[in-house]
């Protein structure tokens, strides 16, 4: 199976017109603007039927976001930036992935450390192991802000 990412969606991601999208059978079935992992988690929680067999598009995909895509059952992922651990997890699950930039790790928003979600799931071996850790980390970060 070959995954040719949609050039129009790639352009919209790169121009900041959207941050997350889901494509089913060549049609955009969901798109949104959001920060961090929230759009992927929201799609998994509220729109799981849209993810199964779909293509996921995201601006940044670390291991945590990759786990959410896998748990949703996507067949392919496109990311503007993706981490090595995300690629490894996606490929191990048989999910095709394409990207513009591949990096060793995803850094936090201030650029002075690891993304808190990437840090939180470092020790998780399986996507299902990541989900409770992602939820705990998100709750902790929301409480801190």
Backbone as JSON, one array per atom type, in Angstrom:
{
  "sequence": "XXXXXXXXXXXXXXXXXXXXXXXXXXXXXXXXXXXXXXXXXXXXXXXXXXXXXXXXXXXXXXXXXXXXXXXXXXXXXXXXXXXXXXXXXXXXXXXXXXXXXXXXXXXXXXXXXXXXXXXXXXXXXXXXXXXXXXXXXXXXXXXXX",
  "N": [[0.85, -1.18, 0.0], [0.52, 2.18, -0.82], [0.96, 5.4, 0.38], [0.04, 8.34, -0.67], [0.34, 11.48, 0.47], [-2.07, 14.14, 0.72], [-1.57, 16.95, -1.19], [-2.86, 19.45, -0.93], [-3.83, 19.46, 1.7], [-1.41, 19.29, 3.05], [-0.31, 21.76, 2.38], [-2.13, 23.46, 3.67], [-1.66, 22.74, 6.34], [1.01, 23.59, 6.58], [0.72, 26.32, 6.2], [-0.57, 27.09, 8.45], [-3.32, 26.95, 8.55], [-4.78, 24.87, 9.48], [-4.4, 22.32, 12.01], [-4.77, 19.68, 12.35], [-6.14, 16.86, 10.75], [-8.45, 14.48, 9.33], [-8.75, 12.03, 6.9], [-10.93, 10.17, 4.96], [-11.4, 7.76, 2.55], [-10.44, 9.51, 0.54], [-11.67, 11.92, 1.16], [-11.9, 14.8, 3.2], [-12.88, 14.38, 6.42], [-12.8, 15.38, 8.91], [-11.48, 18.22, 10.47], [-9.37, 20.48, 12.26], [-8.21, 23.2, 14.36], [-5.83, 23.22, 16.79], [-3.86, 22.85, 19.78], [-0.92, 21.04, 20.5], [-1.33, 17.72, 21.69], [-4.02, 17.54, 21.98], [-5.99, 17.7, 19.75], [-5.73, 15.14, 18.49], [-6.29, 13.37, 20.62], [-8.87, 14.18, 21.22], [-10.18, 13.48, 18.83], [-9.89, 10.69, 18.94], [-11.41, 10.14, 21.22], [-13.98, 11.3, 20.7], [-14.63, 10.84, 18.01], [-14.17, 8.18, 17.04], [-15.0, 6.43, 15.0], [-14.37, 7.76, 12.69], [-11.64, 7.61, 12.51], [-10.86, 4.96, 12.02], [-9.24, 3.1, 9.64], [-8.52, 5.37, 8.29], [-6.65, 8.27, 7.05], [-4.4, 10.14, 8.88], [-3.58, 13.49, 9.58], [-1.22, 15.7, 10.9], [0.41, 18.4, 12.59], [2.62, 18.04, 14.32], [4.0, 15.03, 15.31], [4.69, 13.04, 17.87], [5.76, 10.26, 19.89], [3.56, 9.85, 21.61], [1.31, 10.97, 20.22], [1.44, 9.33, 17.98], [0.76, 6.88, 19.15], [-1.92, 7.38, 19.76], [-3.02, 7.66, 17.18], [-2.59, 5.05, 16.26], [-4.16, 3.58, 18.09], [-6.62, 4.51, 17.29], [-6.88, 3.3, 14.87], [-5.93, 4.17, 12.38], [-4.71, 4.04, 8.98], [-2.65, 5.34, 7.82], [-0.3, 8.04, 8.34], [0.45, 11.47, 8.15], [2.88, 13.86, 8.93], [4.05, 17.13, 9.65], [6.31, 17.42, 11.24], [8.0, 14.78, 12.78], [8.86, 12.41, 15.3], [11.62, 10.15, 15.88], [10.9, 8.02, 17.57], [8.15, 7.98, 17.2], [7.91, 7.26, 14.51], [9.02, 4.68, 14.65], [7.13, 3.37, 16.31], [4.75, 3.63, 14.8], [5.48, 2.29, 12.39], [5.98, -0.28, 13.39], [3.41, -0.98, 14.04], [2.33, -1.26, 11.59], [1.44, 1.0, 10.27], [1.51, 3.26, 7.71], [3.74, 6.0, 7.22], [4.49, 9.4, 6.53], [6.47, 12.36, 6.22], [7.67, 15.76, 6.66], [9.8, 16.7, 8.18], [12.01, 14.81, 10.09], [12.86, 14.07, 13.36], [15.03, 13.54, 16.17], [13.75, 13.75, 18.66], [10.77, 15.22, 20.08], [10.57, 18.52, 21.09], [9.71, 20.67, 23.9], [7.38, 23.47, 24.11], [8.81, 25.75, 24.81], [11.3, 25.12, 24.01], [13.33, 24.19, 25.6], [13.56, 21.65, 26.56], [12.36, 18.24, 26.62], [9.26, 17.44, 25.01], [6.4, 17.34, 27.09], [4.63, 15.18, 26.77], [5.99, 13.42, 25.13], [8.05, 12.84, 26.85], [6.57, 11.64, 28.92], [5.65, 9.21, 27.84], [7.89, 7.75, 27.29], [8.76, 5.32, 28.51], [6.8, 3.54, 27.75], [5.83, 0.66, 26.05], [3.83, -0.28, 24.37], [1.08, 0.98, 22.35], [-1.43, 1.01, 23.74], [-0.56, 1.16, 26.36], [0.25, 3.75, 26.49], [-2.0, 5.44, 26.51], [-3.38, 5.85, 29.14], [-1.3, 7.2, 30.41], [-0.96, 9.46, 28.82], [-3.43, 10.71, 29.27], [-3.24, 11.24, 32.05], [-1.03, 12.95, 32.08], [-1.98, 15.11, 30.54], [-4.11, 15.98, 32.18], [-2.66, 16.76, 34.44], [-1.1, 18.84, 33.37], [-3.09, 20.64, 32.58], [-4.15, 21.3, 35.06], [-2.02, 22.59, 36.2], [-1.89, 24.92, 34.77]],
  "CA": [[0.0, 0.0, 0.0], [1.29, 3.41, -0.88], [0.22, 6.53, 0.93], [0.44, 9.66, -1.18], [-0.35, 12.53, 1.22], [-2.8, 15.14, -0.04], [-0.79, 18.19, -1.22], [-3.65, 20.59, -0.46], [-3.82, 19.42, 3.17], [-0.04, 19.61, 3.48], [-0.17, 23.22, 2.25], [-2.93, 24.08, 4.73], [-0.92, 22.54, 7.59], [2.22, 24.42, 6.6], [0.33, 27.73, 6.28], [-1.23, 27.34, 9.72], [-4.77, 27.01, 8.38], [-5.3, 23.8, 10.31], [-3.32, 21.61, 12.69], [-5.12, 18.26, 12.44], [-7.2, 16.48, 9.82], [-8.68, 13.07, 9.08], [-9.23, 11.79, 5.54], [-11.5, 8.84, 4.7], [-11.75, 7.56, 1.14], [-10.09, 10.69, -0.24], [-12.43, 13.1, 1.57], [-11.64, 15.31, 4.55], [-14.06, 14.15, 7.25], [-12.63, 16.14, 10.15], [-10.29, 19.07, 10.55], [-9.45, 21.44, 13.36], [-7.04, 23.91, 14.85], [-5.65, 22.94, 18.2], [-2.46, 22.8, 20.2], [-0.39, 19.82, 21.1], [-1.92, 16.41, 21.48], [-5.46, 17.63, 22.19], [-6.83, 17.31, 18.62], [-5.69, 13.68, 18.28], [-7.0, 12.74, 21.72], [-10.28, 14.51, 21.04], [-10.68, 12.64, 17.73], [-9.99, 9.31, 19.45], [-12.5, 10.08, 22.2], [-15.29, 11.69, 20.19], [-14.86, 10.48, 16.61], [-13.37, 6.99, 16.73], [-15.42, 5.82, 13.74], [-13.71, 8.47, 11.59], [-10.21, 7.26, 12.45], [-10.63, 3.58, 11.56], [-8.91, 2.98, 8.22], [-8.34, 6.71, 7.72], [-5.34, 8.91, 7.02], [-4.34, 11.23, 9.85], [-2.64, 14.57, 9.28], [-0.96, 16.46, 12.11], [1.61, 19.22, 12.45], [3.73, 17.41, 15.06], [3.66, 13.69, 15.8], [5.65, 12.34, 18.71], [5.33, 8.9, 20.23], [2.22, 9.88, 22.21], [0.33, 11.16, 19.14], [1.48, 8.11, 17.18], [-0.02, 5.87, 19.87], [-3.34, 7.71, 19.59], [-3.38, 7.29, 15.81], [-2.64, 3.58, 16.19], [-5.34, 3.13, 18.84], [-7.78, 4.87, 16.48], [-6.95, 2.41, 13.72], [-5.59, 4.79, 11.09], [-3.86, 3.24, 8.1], [-1.51, 6.15, 7.41], [-0.14, 9.31, 9.05], [1.36, 12.48, 7.61], [3.24, 14.87, 9.93], [5.07, 18.08, 9.24], [7.47, 17.01, 12.02], [7.75, 13.51, 13.46], [10.02, 11.93, 16.05], [12.09, 8.79, 15.58], [10.11, 7.05, 18.33], [6.83, 7.9, 16.57], [8.08, 6.46, 13.29], [9.22, 3.29, 15.05], [5.86, 2.84, 16.81], [3.83, 3.53, 13.67], [5.91, 1.23, 11.48], [5.78, -1.56, 14.06], [1.97, -1.26, 14.0], [1.9, -1.39, 10.2], [0.85, 2.25, 9.81], [2.41, 4.01, 6.84], [3.91, 7.38, 7.65], [5.26, 10.33, 5.71], [6.76, 13.57, 6.99], [8.59, 16.74, 6.09], [11.0, 16.73, 9.04], [12.12, 13.75, 11.1], [13.78, 14.53, 14.39], [15.3, 12.55, 17.21], [12.72, 13.87, 19.68], [9.95, 16.43, 20.04], [10.89, 19.39, 22.22], [8.57, 21.41, 24.46], [7.07, 24.74, 23.43], [9.84, 26.75, 25.09], [12.52, 24.68, 23.37], [14.4, 23.92, 26.56], [13.47, 20.29, 27.07], [11.52, 17.3, 25.89], [7.81, 17.62, 25.09], [5.96, 16.58, 28.26], [3.98, 13.93, 26.38], [7.07, 12.55, 24.66], [8.72, 12.41, 28.09], [5.68, 10.78, 29.7], [5.47, 7.88, 27.24], [9.19, 7.14, 26.98], [8.84, 3.94, 28.99], [5.67, 2.73, 27.27], [6.19, -0.19, 24.92], [2.67, -0.49, 23.5], [0.17, 2.12, 22.27], [-2.44, 0.97, 24.81], [0.09, 1.6, 27.59], [0.42, 5.21, 26.42], [-3.24, 6.21, 26.69], [-3.58, 6.39, 30.5], [-0.21, 8.13, 30.72], [-1.3, 10.69, 28.11], [-4.55, 11.35, 29.99], [-2.72, 11.75, 33.33], [-0.16, 14.09, 31.79], [-2.84, 16.22, 30.12], [-4.81, 16.47, 33.37], [-1.67, 17.44, 35.27], [-0.72, 20.11, 32.72], [-4.24, 21.56, 32.64], [-4.28, 21.76, 36.44], [-0.9, 23.49, 36.47], [-2.07, 26.2, 34.06]],
  "C": [[0.89, 1.24, 0.0], [0.41, 4.58, -0.44], [0.74, 7.83, 0.32], [-0.32, 10.75, -0.41], [-0.97, 13.57, 0.3], [-2.04, 16.47, -0.03], [-1.55, 19.41, -0.71], [-3.69, 20.63, 1.07], [-2.44, 19.77, 3.72], [0.16, 21.13, 3.44], [-0.93, 23.93, 3.36], [-2.26, 23.91, 6.09], [0.26, 23.51, 7.66], [1.91, 25.91, 6.67], [-0.44, 28.06, 7.55], [-2.75, 27.46, 9.63], [-5.49, 25.91, 9.15], [-4.13, 23.08, 10.95], [-3.55, 20.1, 12.7], [-6.24, 17.98, 11.45], [-7.27, 14.97, 9.7], [-9.31, 12.94, 7.69], [-9.69, 10.35, 5.43], [-11.87, 8.78, 3.23], [-11.54, 8.82, 0.3], [-10.83, 11.96, 0.13], [-12.06, 13.51, 3.0], [-12.93, 15.17, 5.35], [-13.98, 14.87, 8.6], [-11.37, 16.98, 10.03], [-10.48, 20.05, 11.69], [-8.13, 22.15, 13.56], [-6.96, 23.61, 16.34], [-4.17, 22.85, 18.51], [-2.13, 21.44, 20.76], [-1.16, 18.57, 20.72], [-3.46, 16.43, 21.55], [-6.3, 17.24, 20.98], [-6.86, 15.8, 18.37], [-6.45, 12.94, 19.38], [-8.5, 12.98, 21.6], [-10.89, 13.65, 19.93], [-10.85, 11.2, 18.19], [-11.19, 9.16, 20.38], [-13.88, 10.31, 21.58], [-15.63, 11.17, 18.81], [-14.15, 9.2, 16.2], [-13.74, 6.34, 15.4], [-14.77, 6.5, 12.54], [-12.26, 8.06, 11.44], [-9.96, 5.89, 11.83], [-10.43, 3.54, 10.05], [-8.61, 4.29, 7.52], [-6.86, 7.08, 7.6], [-5.39, 10.06, 8.01], [-3.27, 12.22, 9.45], [-2.46, 15.4, 10.54], [0.32, 17.27, 11.91], [2.82, 18.56, 13.12], [3.24, 16.07, 15.6], [4.85, 13.12, 16.55], [5.09, 10.96, 19.02], [3.92, 8.87, 20.8], [1.14, 10.04, 21.14], [0.28, 9.93, 18.25], [0.65, 7.01, 17.83], [-1.51, 6.12, 19.7], [-3.83, 7.36, 18.18], [-3.52, 5.78, 15.68], [-3.89, 3.06, 16.89], [-6.63, 3.45, 18.07], [-7.93, 4.02, 15.23], [-6.66, 3.05, 12.38], [-4.68, 3.87, 10.28], [-2.59, 3.99, 7.7], [-1.51, 7.47, 8.18], [0.82, 10.19, 8.26], [1.61, 13.49, 8.73], [4.22, 15.86, 9.31], [6.39, 17.71, 9.93], [7.1, 15.76, 12.8], [9.02, 13.07, 14.17], [10.38, 10.51, 15.63], [11.25, 7.75, 16.3], [8.7, 6.91, 17.76], [6.89, 7.05, 15.31], [8.21, 4.98, 13.64], [7.91, 2.65, 15.5], [4.86, 2.64, 15.67], [4.21, 2.38, 12.74], [5.71, -0.15, 12.1], [4.31, -1.97, 14.03], [1.44, -1.4, 12.57], [1.21, -0.15, 9.64], [1.89, 2.98, 8.95], [2.56, 5.43, 7.37], [4.82, 8.14, 6.69], [5.43, 11.6, 6.53], [7.61, 14.51, 6.17], [9.9, 16.72, 6.85], [10.92, 15.58, 10.02], [13.2, 14.17, 12.07], [13.96, 13.45, 15.44], [14.21, 12.56, 18.27], [11.96, 15.17, 19.49], [10.27, 17.25, 21.3], [9.64, 20.12, 22.69], [8.44, 22.76, 23.77], [8.12, 25.82, 23.68], [11.2, 26.35, 24.51], [13.64, 24.32, 24.31], [14.34, 22.52, 27.17], [12.56, 19.45, 26.19], [10.05, 17.66, 26.05], [7.3, 16.79, 26.27], [5.28, 15.26, 27.91], [5.01, 12.93, 25.87], [7.82, 11.98, 25.87], [7.87, 11.38, 28.84], [5.59, 9.36, 29.16], [6.78, 7.18, 26.88], [9.25, 5.66, 27.35], [7.73, 3.03, 28.53], [6.07, 1.95, 26.03], [5.06, -0.31, 23.9], [1.77, 0.74, 23.48], [-0.87, 2.15, 23.4], [-1.85, 1.4, 26.15], [0.21, 3.12, 27.65], [-0.83, 5.98, 26.82], [-3.46, 6.7, 28.12], [-2.5, 7.4, 30.89], [-0.47, 9.48, 30.05], [-2.4, 11.44, 28.86], [-4.08, 11.96, 31.32], [-1.87, 12.99, 33.11], [-0.98, 15.3, 31.39], [-3.57, 16.82, 31.32], [-3.86, 17.27, 34.27], [-1.3, 18.8, 34.68], [-1.86, 21.12, 32.76], [-4.44, 22.11, 34.04], [-3.21, 22.79, 36.77], [-1.08, 24.87, 35.82], [-3.25, 26.91, 34.52]]
}
